[in-house]
Amino acid sequence: MFIQTESTPNPATLKFLPGQSVLEMGTADFPTADAAQNSPLATRLFGVEGVTGVFFGTDFVTVTKDDAVEWDHVKPALLGAIMEHYQSGQNVMADDHKATSGHAEHSGEDGEIVGQIKELLDSRVRPAVAQDGGDITFHGFERGVVYLHMQGACAGCPSSTLTLKMGIENLLRHYIPEVTEVRPVA
C-alpha cells in the first residue's frame, strides 16, 4: 500500500491519500478524540501523540497536529496507523454510521434561498476546499447573513477568513442578491 501526502494551506494539517476509498460519500469530522469513538481509523490516529483533529473525505484523511509537535516526528506514525488500519480489514466507520450532506436543515420562508446557497456550496465551493483537505457546510441563514461551518484543514487555517470573505461571500452575493455577508461558526 502506498499512501501519498499533500500539504494544505493550514500548516498544522496534512492530507493523506491512501489510494482507496475512505468514505463512500460525505465527510466525517472528529475535532476531538472523544468524537472519534464511532471510527476505528480516527481512534487509531488519535493514538498518535500530538494529534488534535481528524477529518475524512471520500478519498482522503486530514490530520491536524498540535503546534508543539513537528511533522517529521508524527508523520511516520500516522502513515503506519493508516496502513495498519487498512491491512486490518476494519471499517473506517462503525456500522451504524449514516452518511449525510453535512448541511444543517433549514425550514421557513427562506427555503428557496437556502436551497440555492446549498447548491452553490455543493457545486462550486466544497470540491475546491476538498482539494485542500477540508469541507465547508451550511449552518444557517438569517437576515442576509450565511453562517458556514469549516472542517478539516479549513478549521483554524490562517487563510480561512480570506477564503470566506473574498471567495465564498463574493460568489454567493453574485448569484444570490439576498446574501449580504458570510460568517464562520465554531
Number of C-alpha atoms within 10 A of each C-alpha: 10 10 14 12 16 13 15 19 15 20 15 23 30 23 24 22 20 19 12 13 13 21 18 10 14 14 23 25 20 22 18 15 17 10 14 22 14 16 19 15 25 28 20 16 25 23 14 15 14 18 22 19 26 29 24 27 23 16 18 24 26 26 25 24 23 14 12 8 13 12 18 8 11 15 17 10 15 21 18 12 20 21 15 14 18 16 10 9 8 13 14 19 18 13 9 7 11 9 12 11 13 16 16 13 11 14 8 7 8 14 13 10 16 21 12 14 20 18 12 17 22 17 10 13 18 16 15 15 19 21 15 21 30 29 28 25 20 23 19 17 20 9 10 16 15 22 18 22 19 23 27 32 31 24 21 17 20 13 12 18 16 12 15 19 15 12 13 21 19 17 18 20 16 12 12 16 10 15 22 15 18 21 16 18 12 9
